[in-house]
Amino acid sequence: MSLVEQLLDHLEEGRLEKAKKEFEDFLSLGSDEEKYALAEQLMGLGFLNEAQQLYKDLLASYPDDGELIILMAETLIDMDKEEEAILYLDRILETDPDYPRALLLLADLYQMQGLYEVSEKKLLEACTLLPEEPVVHYALAEFYASEARYAEAVRDYEWLLDKGIETLGDTNIHGRLAEVLSAAGAFEDALHHYEHAMESRLETNTLFGYALTAYQAGFYKKAIGLFEELRELDPGYNPLYLYLGRAYEHEGMLKEALSSAEKGLREDEFNKELYHFAGKIAVKLGREETAEQYFQKALELDPGYLDAALSYNQLLLHEERYNEVAERTVKMEKEGDTDPQLYWNLAVSFRHLEEYSQALKYYGYAYNDLQNDPEFLEDYGYFLIEEGRREQAAGIFRRLLEEDSANDEWISLLERLEDGV
């Protein structure tokens, strides 16, 4: 049994003390070839300190060996010693065959540090040196995608596809291009590439992206079919249920939408968005008690969940439960959860509770942000008339008529206000 095999045997059998002693002997007795082979084995087993020690020993004899420097840098990166890795990589000469590989590693490291311009510069230099190297174009595409520079990412992914390269390692290029096109809002182009990606391998994340892109493109029936396929493939893929429910909603299939939400909640009982969605669909189905339970559950999970709070308020206002709206919303305000729509809810509640000074206060708060909302302005204007604030109300209706000058009701009302009738 060779020294390398003997040492590895001790490690695999957990004889760490013996392994440590033999490793120390190996540093002085092992040949350079054996040290190189052992370092690779130790890297794979996770013994990074020992691998680093071996590479350091080898670099003392071969200080300009680009491949050794790369291996040392990769070991340091795995040890979270990025700065040291950069120092080693900067040692590689431009004439070294491993120089482009060093540039790719440096690009990754600088991107991790937030030095995006430096990272891009390294990648472009690598591309200049190896203009036909697929790995370089893929690295550029991934960099641009991560920086939301979608047009440039698309260019490099398409370069790969034009060269007939549809997979690189475990990555499907059609799938990555589809993701980038979808993120850029080019949904129909993305669908084309998702179809190609699905031809080669059925993979849950890709299938979800395909379904989501179909949904975003407005192809709701297609999205439903794809989300249902994903649900059959992996019922525990929780993000699908909300979008499947929304797709059903767009198709007017409200019972199916609620069922999708409820199935999703059986998979993930802490999903506040699904509780909120289920509540909204229950309202549309006229199941108001059920809706209230779902809204309450969403707010139990997150008391500051504004969308759920507003939906719950709308339900309570519809049921004329003004005291409850006022109590809940004042409590949210005290806890720092403020929003113009919440202020409007409070104003309406206090108006019906005949607490007019409070109503006026909250209409005023809401006006700061909702002064371009015709529905709010009309409600506010009528309240001002009720309060005898005719001049202020006239100003509100003038503002409304700037947006809809043909509204006969507002025209007539403003004339009466201005005439003092």
LUMPA-590214 format. One record per residue (C-alpha): residue in three letters; x, y, z. Coordinates in steps of 0.05 Angstrom, whole numbers, plus 32768, in hexadecimal, padded with zeros to 4 digits. Each point is the difference from the previous one (the first is absolute). Layout:
LUMPA-590214
(atom ALA, (X, Y, Z))
...
***
This chain:
LUMPA-590214
(atom MET, (8000, 8000, 8000))
(atom SER, (801D, 8044, 7FEC))
(atom LEU, (8009, 8039, 8030))
(atom VAL, (7FC4, 8024, 7FE2))
(atom GLU, (7FD3, 7FC3, 8004))
(atom GLN, (8016, 7FF2, 8047))
(atom LEU, (7FF2, 8047, 8017))
(atom LEU, (7FBC, 8002, 7FDE))
(atom ASP, (7FEF, 7FBD, 801F))
(atom HIS, (800D, 801C, 8046))
(atom LEU, (7FD4, 803D, 7FF0))
(atom GLU, (7FC6, 7FD8, 7FE4))
(atom GLU, (8002, 7FD1, 803C))
(atom GLY, (8001, 803A, 8031))
(atom ARG, (8046, 7FF2, 801A))
(atom LEU, (800F, 804B, 8003))
(atom GLU, (803B, 7FFD, 8030))
(atom LYS, (8024, 7FCE, 7FD4))
(atom ALA, (7FEE, 8028, 7FC2))
(atom LYS, (801C, 803F, 801F))
(atom LYS, (8042, 7FDF, 8011))
(atom GLU, (8007, 7FE0, 7FBB))
(atom PHE, (7FEE, 8042, 7FDF))
(atom GLU, (803A, 8022, 8024))
(atom ASP, (802E, 7FC8, 7FE9))
(atom PHE, (7FE4, 8004, 7FBA))
(atom LEU, (8012, 804A, 7FFA))
(atom SER, (8049, 7FEE, 8003))
(atom LEU, (7FFE, 7FBB, 7FDF))
(atom GLY, (7FCC, 8006, 7FCA))
(atom SER, (8013, 800F, 7FB8))
(atom ASP, (7FE4, 803D, 7FDC))
(atom GLU, (7FD2, 7FD4, 7FD7))
(atom GLU, (7FE5, 7FDF, 803F))
(atom LYS, (7FF6, 8043, 8022))
(atom TYR, (7FD9, 8019, 7FC4))
(atom ALA, (7FD4, 7FC1, 7FFE))
(atom LEU, (7FF4, 8002, 804B))
(atom ALA, (7FEE, 804A, 8000))
(atom GLU, (7FC9, 7FF2, 7FCD))
(atom GLN, (7FE5, 7FC6, 802A))
(atom LEU, (8001, 802A, 8040))
(atom MET, (7FDB, 8038, 7FDD))
(atom GLY, (7FC9, 7FCF, 7FED))
(atom LEU, (7FFC, 7FE6, 8047))
(atom GLY, (7FFD, 8046, 801D))
(atom PHE, (8044, 8001, 8022))
(atom LEU, (800E, 8046, 7FE7))
(atom ASN, (8037, 8014, 8030))
(atom GLU, (8029, 7FC3, 7FEE))
(atom ALA, (7FF4, 800B, 7FB5))
(atom GLN, (8016, 8048, 8007))
(atom GLN, (803F, 7FEA, 8024))
(atom LEU, (8011, 7FD0, 7FC7))
(atom TYR, (7FF4, 8034, 7FCA))
(atom LYS, (8029, 8032, 8026))
(atom ASP, (8039, 7FCD, 8005))
(atom LEU, (7FFC, 7FF2, 7FB5))
(atom LEU, (7FFE, 804B, 7FEF))
(atom ALA, (8042, 8009, 8026))
(atom SER, (801F, 7FD3, 7FCA))
(atom TYR, (7FD5, 8018, 7FC5))
(atom PRO, (7FEE, 804A, 8010))
(atom ASP, (7FEA, 8011, 7FB9))
(atom ASP, (7FD6, 7FC2, 7FF2))
(atom GLY, (7FBC, 801D, 7FEC))
(atom GLU, (7FD9, 7FC1, 800C))
(atom LEU, (801C, 7FF9, 8047))
(atom ILE, (7FEF, 8049, 800E))
(atom ILE, (7FB9, 7FF4, 7FE7))
(atom LEU, (7FF8, 7FC3, 802D))
(atom MET, (801C, 8027, 803B))
(atom ALA, (7FD0, 8039, 7FF3))
(atom GLU, (7FC4, 7FD1, 7FFA))
(atom THR, (8013, 7FE1, 8043))
(atom LEU, (8004, 8045, 8020))
(atom ILE, (7FBD, 8013, 7FE3))
(atom ASP, (7FE1, 7FC2, 801F))
(atom MET, (8020, 8016, 8042))
(atom ASP, (7FDF, 8045, 7FF9))
(atom LYS, (8044, 8021, 7FF7))
(atom GLU, (7FEF, 8028, 7FC2))
(atom GLU, (8034, 8037, 800A))
(atom GLU, (8038, 7FCC, 8003))
(atom ALA, (7FE4, 7FDE, 7FC3))
(atom ILE, (8002, 8042, 7FD9))
(atom LEU, (8049, 800A, 8013))
(atom TYR, (8012, 7FBB, 7FE5))
(atom LEU, (7FD9, 8009, 7FC0))
(atom ASP, (8020, 8043, 7FF2))
(atom ARG, (8043, 7FDB, 7FFD))
(atom ILE, (7FED, 7FDB, 7FC1))
(atom LEU, (8024, 801D, 7FC3))
(atom GLU, (7FD8, 8015, 7FC3))
(atom THR, (8029, 7FCF, 7FD7))
(atom ASP, (7FEA, 7FC5, 802B))
(atom PRO, (7FCE, 7FD1, 7FE0))
(atom ASP, (7FD7, 8003, 8041))
(atom TYR, (7FFB, 804C, 7FFE))
(atom PRO, (7FB9, 8002, 7FE2))
(atom ARG, (7FEA, 7FCF, 8036))
(atom ALA, (801D, 802E, 8034))
(atom LEU, (7FDA, 803A, 7FE2))
(atom LEU, (7FBE, 7FDA, 8007))
(atom LEU, (800F, 7FF1, 8049))
(atom LEU, (8014, 8048, 800D))
(atom ALA, (7FBF, 8018, 7FE0))
(atom ASP, (7FD8, 7FD5, 802F))
(atom LEU, (8027, 8018, 803D))
(atom TYR, (7FFA, 804A, 7FED))
(atom GLN, (7FB6, 7FF8, 7FF3))
(atom MET, (7FF8, 7FE1, 8045))
(atom GLN, (8022, 803E, 801C))
(atom GLY, (7FD1, 802E, 7FDB))
(atom LEU, (8036, 8018, 7FD0))
(atom TYR, (7FD5, 7FF6, 7FC3))
(atom GLU, (8028, 802B, 7FCF))
(atom VAL, (8040, 7FDB, 8011))
(atom SER, (7FDC, 7FBD, 7FF9))
(atom GLU, (7FE5, 8013, 7FBB))
(atom LYS, (8045, 8018, 7FEA))
(atom LYS, (801E, 7FBC, 8012))
(atom LEU, (7FCB, 7FDB, 7FDA))
(atom LEU, (8007, 802B, 7FC2))
(atom GLU, (804C, 7FF6, 8002))
(atom ALA, (7FF4, 7FB5, 8002))
(atom CYS, (7FD1, 8006, 7FC5))
(atom THR, (8034, 8027, 7FD9))
(atom LEU, (8033, 7FC9, 800D))
(atom LEU, (7FD0, 7FC7, 7FF1))
(atom PRO, (7FC9, 801D, 7FD4))
(atom GLU, (7FE6, 7FBB, 7FED))
(atom GLU, (8000, 7FE1, 8046))
(atom PRO, (7FB9, 7FED, 8015))
(atom VAL, (8010, 8002, 804B))
(atom VAL, (8015, 8049, 7FF9))
(atom HIS, (7FC0, 8014, 7FDC))
(atom TYR, (7FD7, 7FDB, 8033))
(atom ALA, (8024, 8024, 8039))
(atom LEU, (7FF2, 8042, 7FDE))
(atom ALA, (7FB7, 7FEE, 7FF7))
(atom GLU, (7FF9, 7FEC, 8049))
(atom PHE, (8022, 8040, 8016))
(atom TYR, (7FD3, 802C, 7FD7))
(atom ALA, (7FC2, 7FD9, 8016))
(atom SER, (8013, 8009, 8049))
(atom GLU, (8007, 804B, 7FF4))
(atom ALA, (7FBC, 8004, 7FDC))
(atom ARG, (8024, 8015, 7FC0))
(atom TYR, (7FD1, 7FD3, 7FD9))
(atom ALA, (8010, 8015, 7FB8))
(atom GLU, (804A, 7FF0, 800A))
(atom ALA, (7FF0, 7FBE, 8023))
(atom VAL, (7FD2, 7FEC, 7FC7))
(atom ARG, (8038, 8010, 7FCE))
(atom ASP, (8030, 7FCF, 8020))
(atom TYR, (7FCD, 7FC9, 800C))
(atom GLU, (7FEB, 8006, 7FB7))
(atom TRP, (8049, 7FFC, 7FEC))
(atom LEU, (8003, 7FBC, 8022))
(atom LEU, (7FC1, 7FE7, 7FDE))
(atom ASP, (8018, 8019, 7FBD))
(atom LYS, (803D, 7FD5, 800A))
(atom GLY, (7FD3, 7FC4, 800D))
(atom ILE, (800F, 7FFF, 804A))
(atom GLU, (7FBE, 7FF1, 8024))
(atom THR, (801D, 7FE6, 8041))
(atom LEU, (803E, 8013, 8027))
(atom GLY, (800F, 7FD3, 803B))
(atom ASP, (7FBD, 7FF7, 8023))
(atom THR, (7FE4, 8041, 7FE4))
(atom ASN, (7FCC, 8002, 7FC8))
(atom ILE, (800F, 803E, 7FD7))
(atom HIS, (7FB9, 8005, 7FE5))
(atom GLY, (7FE7, 7FFF, 8047))
(atom ARG, (802F, 8037, 8017))
(atom LEU, (7FF0, 802B, 7FC3))
(atom ALA, (7FB6, 7FF6, 800E))
(atom GLU, (8009, 8017, 8048))
(atom VAL, (8024, 803F, 7FE9))
(atom LEU, (7FCE, 8010, 7FCA))
(atom SER, (7FC7, 7FF7, 8032))
(atom ALA, (8023, 802E, 8032))
(atom ALA, (8006, 8033, 7FC8))
(atom GLY, (7FB6, 7FFB, 7FF1))
(atom ALA, (8009, 7FDD, 7FBD))
(atom PHE, (7FCF, 7FCA, 8014))
(atom GLU, (7FEE, 7FE4, 7FBC))
(atom ASP, (8049, 7FF9, 7FEC))
(atom ALA, (800E, 7FDF, 8043))
(atom LEU, (7FC8, 7FCD, 7FF5))
(atom HIS, (8022, 7FE9, 7FC0))
(atom HIS, (8041, 7FF1, 8025))
(atom TYR, (7FDC, 7FE0, 803B))
(atom GLU, (7FE0, 7FD0, 7FCE))
(atom HIS, (8046, 7FED, 7FE7))
(atom ALA, (8019, 7FF9, 8048))
(atom MET, (7FC7, 7FD1, 8012))
(atom GLU, (800E, 7FD4, 7FC4))
(atom SER, (8044, 7FEB, 801C))
(atom ARG, (7FEF, 7FF7, 8049))
(atom LEU, (7FC3, 8006, 802D))
(atom GLU, (8018, 8029, 803B))
(atom THR, (7FD3, 8020, 8035))
(atom ASN, (8021, 8045, 8002))
(atom THR, (7FFF, 8005, 7FB4))
(atom LEU, (7FB8, 7FE8, 7FFD))
(atom PHE, (7FEC, 8035, 8034))
(atom GLY, (8024, 8036, 7FD8))
(atom TYR, (7FDC, 7FE9, 7FC1))
(atom ALA, (7FBC, 8001, 8023))
(atom LEU, (800D, 8043, 8021))
(atom THR, (8016, 801F, 7FBE))
(atom ALA, (7FC1, 7FE6, 7FDE))
(atom TYR, (7FD8, 8021, 8039))
(atom GLN, (8026, 8042, 7FF9))
(atom ALA, (7FF4, 7FFF, 7FB4))
(atom GLY, (7FB5, 7FF9, 800D))
(atom PHE, (7FFA, 7FB9, 7FE7))
(atom TYR, (7FD9, 7FEA, 803C))
(atom LYS, (7FE5, 7FBE, 7FE6))
(atom LYS, (8046, 7FEB, 7FEB))
(atom ALA, (801A, 8016, 8045))
(atom ILE, (7FCA, 7FD7, 8023))
(atom GLY, (8015, 7FC2, 7FD9))
(atom LEU, (8049, 8009, 8011))
(atom PHE, (7FF5, 8010, 8049))
(atom GLU, (7FD3, 7FC3, 8006))
(atom GLU, (8036, 7FD6, 7FE0))
(atom LEU, (8032, 801B, 8033))
(atom ARG, (7FD0, 7FF1, 8039))
(atom GLU, (7FFB, 7FB8, 7FE9))
(atom LEU, (804B, 7FFC, 7FFA))
(atom ASP, (800F, 8021, 8043))
(atom PRO, (7FC5, 8011, 802E))
(atom GLY, (8031, 801E, 8031))
(atom TYR, (8016, 8036, 7FCF))
(atom ASN, (7FDD, 8036, 8028))
(atom PRO, (8008, 803E, 7FD4))
(atom LEU, (7FD3, 7FE1, 7FCA))
(atom TYR, (7FBF, 8003, 8027))
(atom LEU, (7FF9, 804C, 8003))
(atom TYR, (800D, 8008, 7FB6))
(atom LEU, (7FD4, 7FC6, 7FED))
(atom GLY, (7FC9, 8020, 802A))
(atom ARG, (800A, 8043, 7FDD))
(atom ALA, (7FFE, 7FDF, 7FBC))
(atom TYR, (7FBE, 7FDE, 8012))
(atom GLU, (7FE6, 8044, 8018))
(atom HIS, (8011, 8020, 7FBD))
(atom GLU, (7FD8, 7FC9, 7FDE))
(atom GLY, (7FC4, 800C, 802E))
(atom MET, (800A, 7FBD, 8022))
(atom LEU, (7FF8, 8019, 8046))
(atom LYS, (7FF0, 7FBE, 8022))
(atom GLU, (803F, 7FE2, 7FE2))
(atom ALA, (8028, 803E, 8015))
(atom LEU, (7FEA, 7FF7, 8049))
(atom SER, (800D, 7FB6, 7FFC))
(atom SER, (8047, 800E, 7FE7))
(atom ALA, (800D, 802F, 803B))
(atom GLU, (7FE4, 7FCE, 8032))
(atom LYS, (802B, 7FC8, 7FE3))
(atom GLY, (803D, 802E, 8005))
(atom LEU, (7FF0, 8010, 8048))
(atom ARG, (7FFF, 7FB5, 8010))
(atom GLU, (8047, 7FFE, 7FE6))
(atom ASP, (8016, 8042, 8021))
(atom GLU, (7FD5, 8017, 803A))
(atom PHE, (802B, 803E, 800C))
(atom ASN, (7FF6, 801F, 7FBB))
(atom LYS, (7FE0, 8044, 800E))
(atom GLU, (7FF8, 8011, 7FB6))
(atom LEU, (7FD7, 7FC1, 7FF5))
(atom TYR, (7FD3, 8010, 803B))
(atom HIS, (7FF5, 8046, 7FE4))
(atom PHE, (7FF2, 7FE6, 7FBA))
(atom ALA, (7FD0, 7FCB, 801B))
(atom GLY, (7FDB, 8037, 8027))
(atom LYS, (7FF8, 802C, 7FC2))
(atom ILE, (7FE5, 7FC6, 7FD7))
(atom ALA, (7FD1, 7FEC, 8038))
(atom VAL, (7FE4, 8048, 7FFE))
(atom LYS, (7FF3, 7FF9, 7FB6))
(atom LEU, (7FDC, 7FBF, 800D))
(atom GLY, (7FD5, 8021, 8034))
(atom ARG, (801E, 7FD6, 8038))
(atom GLU, (800D, 803B, 802E))
(atom GLU, (8009, 7FD8, 8041))
(atom THR, (8035, 7FD5, 7FDE))
(atom ALA, (8021, 803E, 7FE4))
(atom GLU, (8004, 8020, 8045))
(atom GLN, (8021, 7FC2, 801C))
(atom TYR, (8035, 8001, 7FCA))
(atom PHE, (800E, 804A, 8008))
(atom GLN, (8007, 7FF7, 804B))
(atom LYS, (8030, 7FC6, 7FF6))
(atom ALA, (802B, 802A, 7FD1))
(atom LEU, (8003, 8038, 8034))
(atom GLU, (8010, 7FD0, 8038))
(atom LEU, (803D, 7FEB, 7FD9))
(atom ASP, (8013, 8049, 7FF1))
(atom PRO, (7FD9, 8036, 8026))
(atom GLY, (801F, 8035, 7FD2))
(atom TYR, (7FEB, 7FDD, 7FC0))
(atom LEU, (7FE1, 803D, 7FDF))
(atom ASP, (7FDF, 7FDF, 7FC4))
(atom ALA, (7FDB, 7FCF, 802D))
(atom ALA, (7FED, 8038, 8030))
(atom LEU, (7FE2, 8029, 7FC8))
(atom SER, (7FDA, 7FC4, 7FE4))
(atom TYR, (7FE5, 7FF0, 8045))
(atom ASN, (7FEC, 8049, 800A))
(atom GLN, (7FDA, 8000, 7FBE))
(atom LEU, (7FD9, 7FC3, 8016))
(atom LEU, (7FEF, 801F, 8043))
(atom LEU, (7FEC, 8042, 7FDF))
(atom HIS, (7FD3, 7FD9, 7FD0))
(atom GLU, (7FDF, 7FE0, 803D))
(atom GLU, (7FFB, 8044, 8022))
(atom ARG, (802B, 7FEA, 803A))
(atom TYR, (801D, 8046, 8008))
(atom ASN, (8014, 7FFA, 8049))
(atom GLU, (802C, 7FC4, 7FF0))
(atom VAL, (8021, 8024, 7FC6))
(atom ALA, (800F, 803C, 802C))
(atom GLU, (801B, 7FD6, 803A))
(atom ARG, (802C, 7FD5, 7FD4))
(atom THR, (801B, 8039, 7FD6))
(atom VAL, (800E, 802F, 8039))
(atom LYS, (8027, 7FC7, 8021))
(atom MET, (8028, 7FF6, 7FC0))
(atom GLU, (800E, 804B, 7FFD))
(atom LYS, (801A, 8000, 8047))
(atom GLU, (802E, 7FC6, 7FEE))
(atom GLY, (801D, 8028, 7FC6))
(atom ASP, (7FDA, 7FE0, 7FC7))
(atom THR, (7FE7, 803C, 7FD9))
(atom ASP, (7FE6, 8004, 7FB9))
(atom PRO, (7FD2, 8032, 7FDB))
(atom GLN, (7FCE, 7FC9, 7FF2))
(atom LEU, (7FFD, 7FEF, 804B))
(atom TYR, (7FF4, 8049, 800F))
(atom TRP, (7FC7, 8000, 7FCE))
(atom ASN, (7FE3, 7FC2, 8022))
(atom LEU, (8004, 8025, 8042))
(atom ALA, (7FDF, 803E, 7FE3))
(atom VAL, (7FC6, 7FD8, 7FE4))
(atom SER, (7FF7, 7FDA, 8042))
(atom PHE, (8001, 803F, 802B))
(atom ARG, (7FCF, 8021, 7FCF))
(atom HIS, (7FCE, 7FC8, 800A))
(atom LEU, (800D, 8001, 804B))
(atom GLU, (7FEF, 804B, 7FFE))
(atom GLU, (8044, 8012, 801C))
(atom TYR, (8007, 8036, 7FCB))
(atom SER, (803E, 8024, 801B))
(atom GLN, (8026, 7FBE, 7FFE))
(atom ALA, (7FE5, 7FF2, 7FBB))
(atom LEU, (8017, 8044, 7FE8))
(atom LYS, (8046, 7FF5, 801D))
(atom TYR, (8009, 7FBD, 7FDD))
(atom TYR, (7FE3, 8019, 7FBE))
(atom GLY, (8035, 8036, 8003))
(atom TYR, (8038, 7FCD, 800E))
(atom ALA, (7FE8, 7FD5, 7FC5))
(atom TYR, (7FFB, 803C, 7FD2))
(atom ASN, (804B, 800B, 8001))
(atom ASP, (800B, 7FBF, 7FD9))
(atom LEU, (7FBC, 7FF4, 7FDF))
(atom GLN, (7FF4, 8045, 7FE1))
(atom ASN, (8004, 7FE1, 7FBB))
(atom ASP, (7FCF, 7FC8, 8010))
(atom PRO, (7FBB, 8013, 7FE3))
(atom GLU, (7FDA, 7FCE, 802D))
(atom PHE, (8020, 801C, 803F))
(atom LEU, (7FF7, 8049, 7FE9))
(atom GLU, (7FB6, 7FF5, 7FF2))
(atom ASP, (7FF5, 7FE0, 8045))
(atom TYR, (8028, 8037, 8022))
(atom GLY, (7FDA, 8036, 7FD9))
(atom TYR, (7FBC, 7FE7, 8016))
(atom PHE, (8017, 7FFB, 8048))
(atom LEU, (8017, 8049, 7FFD))
(atom ILE, (7FBC, 8014, 7FE7))
(atom GLU, (7FDF, 7FDB, 803A))
(atom GLU, (802E, 8026, 802F))
(atom GLY, (7FED, 8043, 7FE1))
(atom ARG, (8045, 800B, 7FE3))
(atom ARG, (7FE5, 8015, 7FBD))
(atom GLU, (803B, 8028, 7FE7))
(atom GLN, (8030, 7FC8, 800F))
(atom ALA, (7FD0, 7FCE, 7FE0))
(atom ALA, (7FFC, 802C, 7FC2))
(atom GLY, (804C, 7FFD, 7FFA))
(atom ILE, (7FFD, 7FB4, 8002))
(atom PHE, (7FCB, 7FFC, 7FC9))
(atom ARG, (8026, 8031, 7FD5))
(atom ARG, (803C, 7FD1, 8006))
(atom LEU, (7FD4, 7FC5, 7FEC))
(atom LEU, (7FE6, 8026, 7FC3))
(atom GLU, (8047, 800C, 7FE9))
(atom GLU, (8004, 7FB5, 7FF4))
(atom ASP, (7FB8, 7FF4, 7FE9))
(atom SER, (7FE4, 8041, 7FE5))
(atom ALA, (7FC1, 7FDE, 7FE4))
(atom ASN, (7FE6, 7FE5, 8043))
(atom ASP, (7FBB, 801F, 8003))
(atom GLU, (7FF5, 7FEF, 8049))
(atom TRP, (803F, 8024, 8015))
(atom ILE, (7FF2, 803B, 7FD3))
(atom SER, (7FBB, 800A, 801D))
(atom LEU, (8019, 7FF7, 8047))
(atom LEU, (8038, 8033, 7FF6))
(atom GLU, (7FD0, 8032, 7FE3))
(atom ARG, (7FD4, 7FFA, 803D))
(atom LEU, (803C, 8008, 802F))
(atom GLU, (8018, 803D, 7FDB))
(atom ASP, (7FBA, 801F, 7FFF))
(atom GLY, (7FF8, 7FF2, 804A))
(atom VAL, (7FC4, 7FD3, 7FF6))
***
